[in-house]
Amino acid sequence: MPLGEERSAALAARDEFGRCDYSDHLMLLRAFNAYSRTTQGARQLQRQLLVELRRLRMLPPNCNAFENADLNRYSSSWPMVQAAIVAGCYPGVGF
């Protein structure tokens, strides 16, 4: 995105959060609330993904978080990452 377009997008976002009430505090509060909603949605998506991976028996039933080091064992292996992407693009091929 060219610099001028980035600037206009940033100004538009500022105006949306500020809503022309000229209060920096209210603008920051709205920005924080939007951030909180976004992170809450990401956590909910993570939980749904964990449930589905357990249901498909791709994760052990006792796995409750993605922080487990064994789950990231192949994250630096590009062929394994590519295989996971292809498996996601074509459901039913790998199972």
N, C-alpha and C positions, 0 to 999 in steps of 0.2 A: 504494500500500500504506500503510495507516495506521501511525503511528509505533510503536504497541505491537506490531504484527505484524512490523515491521522489526527491532525490538529482539529479539523472540523468535527470529526467523530468524537474526540475528547470533549470539545465544547458542547456538543449536543448531549453527551452523557452527563456533563456537569449541569446543564440546564434542566435535564430530566430529574436529576436528584435534587437540585436546588428549587425547582418549581417556582422560580421567580419570587421567592419570599425573602431573599437576600440574607439568609441566615446560614452561616457556615456550620453551626452546630446541628441544625436540622438536616442540612445536606449530608454531613458525616453520619448522622443517625440513619438516614435513608440508605446510604451506601453500605453501612454496616449490616443493616437488616437484609438488604439484597444479597450481600455476601453470605450471611447466615442461612438464607433460604437456599442458596446455591450449594453450600457445603452440606446442608441437610439432605438435599436431593442426591448428592454424590454418595453420602453414607447409605441412604436407602437403596440406591442402585447397587452398591457394594454388597449389602445384605442379600438382595435378591439374587445377585450373581453367586454368592456363596451357597444359598439354598439350592439353586439349580445345579451347581456343580456337585453338591452332595447327592442330589436326587439322581443325577446321571452316573453316580459312583465314580466320578473323576477326583473326588476328594474323600478322605475318610470321614465317617459320620461324626467323629469327635473333634473335627477341625472347626474351630470357632472364629478364626481370624486369618487374614492374609499375611500377617507378620511372620509366620512360620518360615524359617530359612529353607526348609525342604521344598516348599512350594515355589521358590525362586531358583531352584537348582539349575534350570535350563534357560533362565532369562537372558544370559549372555551368549547363548548358542543361536546364531542367526538362522540356521536351517530348522531348528526346533520352533522358533518364533514364526517362520514362514509356514511351517506345517500347521501350526495352531490357527493362523489366519485363514489358510485354505480350508481347514476343517470347519471353521466358523462360516465361511462363505457358502459351503455346500453341505447343508445338514443331511445327515443320514449316510454320508460317504464313509466316514470313519467308524461308524457303529453298526 
